[in-house]
Amino acid sequence: RRDQSPGTRNDVPVVQEDTAFSGEGRTLVKFNPLANWSSKDVWDYIRMSEVPYNTLHEKGFVSIGCQPCTRAVLPGQHEREGRWWWEEATHKECGLHAGNLIGKSG
């Protein structure tokens, strides 16, 4: 969602070709169905549809990742401040992107 990572996801479309993983004879299409949803939209849907969710959210863990990279956020903090707190805000990504793999072989 754009509001979750404003520095890195401002222009994320709902459908996009991932050129980093596409190549001759193959195209990887990524679907980002929540790209235009806000946190409020997500939680409104969860409550309205009674979707189960991780109870860590109720303890301040708004953006949940691996154990050493995640901590609870305080009231008024952006939800991503609980992830990778040692990194600059515009570089907080999980590493599941091809651009993060370049130069890390071997």
PyMOL commands that set and color helices and strands:
alter all, ss='L'
color gray80, all
select helices_A, chain A and resi 39-49+55-59+67-69+79-82+89-91+98-100
alter helices_A, ss='H'
color red, helices_A
select strands_A, chain A and resi 15-17+29-31
alter strands_A, ss='S'
color yellow, strands_A
deselect
rebuild
show_as cartoon
